[in-house]
């Protein structure tokens, strides 16, 4: 990709926007970074960008912004349907995502992971697996590290593990990982994408450009994913917790297995697996199969599976107080993810849930709350709807508590009502934006308050 003396417009500040602007400037482009918010409303320090000679434009974005522009790079937070991008498309100005920029710069193969839930755990595990075989490896994308900068850092002769969200795929057309995996597709981000069909099609873009020399890994246990095999032009393999496969990754009794080329490779048992819960068995199967196809041997896979303990904000053990264990699952920003967290424990749960309501259906979630939760503490904008649905489901109103928009109050209530052998679980089933900038800030605040008890 030739940036020399090209006029590049980067839409959206933040991690991806900053990286795209820096990379384009590094390669000789004239760069403008634009964000629809006013600078005073953004928490970022723009001084380093100004020092690089990057032009910064804040506030309303009109058609004058795209005059003379040769390329637009879009941050994940910016929907492609906004008027200025539609106007750019009508003028035939190329529009790409920061992920596609990374692909164009990468000189090492990319293993890309997407799905509604489990992306970060699977990508992190995959990165650790790749490290056992390749001297130069990197993790980037939706995991919090710009993929374009990872691609430049790794250069040739390595491997890249990439977490890819549907937002990142929206403005992507030519992204072509060597190995791609889709873990699951359940209702999420429908405010952005509109329908499940569009959301699913956006996920499919991760393998749309793959050919016969590439691999696609799909979850056989997810009906929405099985049919995706028919849309692929590459080698397709499955992983499954429920079915023993002729080829792929699966459970044989309690053992994780990879079968490929008529050879069976035993990895470890469920009890030996460092990350717990049925959903994490799926994540481990997916990551292991991807790593195996990338050249990692079964012995090294086995070692990492036994030692990897998971990542922050994903059913993360915080502390035990008076016989009660506290867990931070702030990453559960939808009901499907929260259901997986509830399934990890055998009942006796004090659950803190709620936040920025995604208005997804609550039936399956509340059924599990009814079965396993002994105290339901609700926070944020979603509290009223969650409470109404909980009572309709038959959950005793006396075990439902309203903490308003205060995590501190939620933790205080949890401490007051919890008893030995119970667990306190923050698994909100909602986004965080009504109270926090992101789920990480929410999780760390929860941990701070628990550690202060």
N, C-alpha and C positions, 0 to 999 in steps of 0.2 A: 504494500500500500504506500503510495507516494504522497507525502504531505508537504513537500517542499513548496513554499510560497502559496499554498492553498488557503482559502478562507474557510475556516472550520468553526461551526457554531455548536457549542455544547449546551444542551437543554437540561437544566436541573442541577442544583448544587448538591452537596453531600459527597459521600465516599466515592461513588462511581463517577460523578461529574468532575470532581477534583482530579481524579486519576486520568480520565479521558483528556481533560484540558492539558495536564502536564505532559502526557505522552505525545499528543499532537504537537505541542510546542517544542518538545524535545526533537521531533523529526522535521522541524522547520516550518510549521504552519503558522498562519496568523489566526490566533484563537480568541473567540469571544465566548464567555460563559454567562448564560442568562438564567435567572431564576424568577419565577412569578412573584415571590415574596419580596418584601423590602429587606434591605440588608440588616436593618436594626432588629428584624423579627427572626433572623437566623443566628444560631449560636456559633457558627463556624468563624474561624480566623482566616480572612481572605488576604492577609498581608503577603504570605509566600507566593500566592498567585500573581498579585500585583507586581511583586519583585521580579517575577519571570517575564513580565510584559504581557500578561493575559488581560484582555479587555473584559471588564465586568459590567453587566447590565442587570439591574434589578427592577422589579415591578411589572406593570402591564406589558405584555408581549404582543406587538402588532406586526404587520407584514413588512415594515421597514427593517425589522431585525434580520430578515432572510435575504435582503437585497445583496446580490453579489456573492452569496454563500455557495461554496462548492460541495460541502458535506455537512450533515447534521448528525451529531452523536447524542443519543437520548439516554438519560438516566432512567433506571427502573421505575422511579416514582412518577414519571411523566407519561400519561396515557397518549397513545399515538392518535387518538381521536380529537385532541384539542385543535381549535381552529388554525393556529399558526402552522402546525404540522400537516394539517390537511391542505393548507395553502401551499406549503413546500412540496408536498406530494404532487399537487396539480402542476407545479412548475418543474417537475421531474428532478428535483434536488434529491440526491441519495440520502436516505435516512437509515442509520444503523444504530444498534445498541452497543454499549460498552463491552458486552460479551462477544459480539461479532468483531469488534475492534481487536479484542484479545486473540480471537481465532486467527485473524489475518496476520497478527504479529508472531504467533506461536511457532516455534521451530521444534517443539517436542509434542508428542501425542497428548490429547486431552481425554480424560475419563470424566464424563458428565453425569451428574445425578440430579434427578428432579422427582417430583411427587408432592402430594399435599402435606404429608407428614413424614418425618424420619430423615429428611435430607441432610441436616447438619451432622447428626450422629453417623450416618452412613458415609458421608464425605470425609469426616474426620478419621474414621476407622480406615477408609480406603487410602487416605494419605499416609497413615502409619504403616499400612501394608506395603505400599509402594516404596517407602523408605528402606525396607529391608533388602531391596534389590537394586534400587537406583540411587546413585550418589546425589543426583540433583532432582529433587522433587519439590512440589509446591501445592498449596491449597488456596483456592480463591473463589470469587463469585459472591453468591448470596450469603456466604459464610462470614462476611465482614471484611474481606481483603479483596481489593480490586483485581479482577482476573487479568486485566491488561498489563498491570505492573508485575504480576506473577509471571506472565508469559515472557516478558522482557528479562526478568531476573533469571529464570531457568535456562533460557537459550536452548541449545541443542543437546541431545543425548540424555534427556531426563524424561520425567512424566509429570503430568499435572492433573490433580483431582479438583473438579469444579462442581460447586453447588449452584444449580440453576433454578431460578424461580420462574413462574409464568409471566411475571412482570418483565423479567429480563428477556424472555423469548418473544415478547409482543412485537418488538421492532427488529427482530432478527430474521434474516432470510437465507443466509449462506453458511450459518454455523454448522460445523461438521466434526463432531468428536469422533475419535476412533472407537471408543466404547461408551455407550449411553445406557442409562438405567432409569426406568420409571417405577417407583416404589408403590404408588397407589394414587387414585384420583377420587376424592370425595368433595362434597360441596364446600367451597371456600372462595373468597375473593370475588363473589358474584356482584358486588357493587361495582367492581372494576370491569369484569368481563361480561356481565349481563346474564348469561345462561351457562348451564353446565356443559352444553355442547361446545360453545365457544371456548370455555375454560379447558376442556379436554383437547380440543384441536390445537390450542396454544401449547399445551404440553407436548403434543405430537411433533411440534416443530423441532424438538431436540434431536429427532432421528430422521427428519425429512430429507436431508442431504446425504445420509449415509449410503454407502454402496456395498458391493459384495465383499470388500476387504474389511468391513467394519462390523461391529457387534451391537445388538440391542438386547438388553436384559429386562424382562417383564415379570411382574408378580402374577403367577397363574391363579392365585387365590382371589384375585380382584377381577370380577367379571368385566368391568369396564376396560381392563387392560388386555384381556385375551384377544379381543377382536383387533387390537392395534397391530398384531402380527401381520394381518392382511394388508396393512398400509405401508409395510417396511420393504426396503429393497436391499437389506443387509442380512447377515446371519442373525437369527433370533433364538435366544435361549431363555428359559424360564427358571424362576426359583419358586419354591412352594413349601409351606409348613404342613400341608394336608395330603399331598400326593407324591409318591415316589416316582421320579422321572427317569426316562431312558437317557436323558442328557440334561445337564443343568445342575442346580444346587437344591438340596431338599433335606428333610428330616427322615431318618430311618430309625424308628423308635425315638430315642432321645439324643441321637447323634447327628451332627451336621455333616452332610456329605456333598462332595462335588463329584459328578460323573461326567467325564468328557473323553471322547475318543476310545470308548469301551473300557476305560480305566476308572476305578473307584478310588477316591481320595477321602479318607476319614479325617475330619478336622478336630472336633471336640464334642463333648456332651453339653446339653443345655445347662447342667449344674456347673460345668467348668467355664462356661461363657461369662466373661467379666461384666457384661451388660445384661440386665434382667428384664423380664417381661416378654410376652409373645411377640409384640411388635419389634422388639430388639432382636429376636431370633431372625425375623425377616430382614432386618437391616444388616445383620451379620452375614446372612446367606447372600444377599445382593452384593455387599462389599467384597466378600471372599471370592465370588464368581468373577467379578470385574477384575480383581487383582490377579487371579489365576490366569485369566485371558491376557493380562498385561505382562505375564511372565514370572509372577511370584510363585514360588514353590509351596506345596502344601505344608511342609514343616514350618516355614516361616509364618504362614497364615495361622497355623495352629497356635503358635507362641503368642502372637499379637491378640488373637481372640480371647485368650485366657487372661491377659494382663490389662486390656483396655477397659477402663471403668466408666466410660461415657463422658459427656461434655456438660458444661455449665448450663443450668436452666432446664435440663431434661431429666426429670425425676431425680434431681440432685439431692443427696442426703446433706442436710445442713447441720443438725445437732440433735442430741437426745436430752430431754429435760424431764426429770421425775417419771421416767419410764415411758415417755411419749417421744416418738421420733418425728422430726419436722423435715419435709421434702419440698424443694423448690422446682416446680414444673411450669415456670412462667412462659416457656416456649409454647405451651398448649394454647394457641390463639384461636382454636376452633373446637367444635364439639367432638369431632372424631379423634383428635389428639388427646383431649381430656378423657374420653372413653378408654383409650389405651392406658392412660395413667391409672384410672380407677381399676382396670382389670389386673394391674400389676400387684395390687394388694388384696388380701382375702377379707375384705370388709373392715369394720371398726375404723372408719375414716371420718375425720373432721375436715371438711372440704371448704376451701376458700375459692369462690368462683365469681365471675362477672367482670365487667369492664366495658370497653367500647363494643357495643352489641353489633354483631354481623348479621343478625336477624335470620340465622339459620334455624332449621327445624330442631326442636329440643326433645323429641319423643324418645329416641334411643338413649340419649344422654340422661334424661330424667328417670328412665326405667332403671338404669344402673345406679343412679343416685338413690333411688328408692330401695334397692337391694343392699347397697354397701355403705351408705353414708349415715353416720349417727349424729352429725351436726353439720348444717349447711350455712355457711357465712357468706353473704352476698355483698359485693362492692360495685361501685361505678354505675354508669348509665344503664347497664343491663339488669340491675338488681330487681326492679319492679316486674319486668317481664319474666325473669327467671323465677321469682317468687310465685307469681300467678300460675305459671305452668307447673311448678312443683306442687302446689296445693291441689291443682286439678288432677295431678297424677296420684294424689293420695298421700303425699308426704306430710307428716305431722307438722302443723304450723309452729308448734312449740320448740321444734329443733331447728327452725329457720331464724337467722339473725341478720339484721341489716347494719352494715358498718359504714354506710354512706360512701363517700369518696376518700376514705381514710384507711390505708393499709395498717397504720398503727393501731387503729381501733379493731380491725379484723384480727390482728395478731393477739391483742389483749383478750378478745373474746375467746379465741382458740385456746389460749393458755388457761383461761378461767373454766371452760367447759370440758376440756380434754382430761382423760383418765389414763392410767397406766395400761399399756398394750394397744392403745389407739395410736393412729398416725395423723398428724396434721399435714395436709397436702394443699399447696397452692397450685391449682390447675384450672386457670380461669375460664377456658372455653371461649375466650373473647380476646380481641385486640386490646392494646394498652393505652390508646391515644387519648382517652378521656381523662387519664390521670398521669400518664408518663409519656416520654418521647418515644419509647420503644419497650419491647418485652424485657430486654436486658436490664434496663433501669428499674423496671418493676421487680424483677427477680432479685436484684442486688439490694433493693430497699427492703424486701421481705427478709432476706438473709441478715441484713443489718439489724432489723428489729428483733428477729429471733435470737441473734447472738447477744443482744442487749438485755434479754430477759433475765 
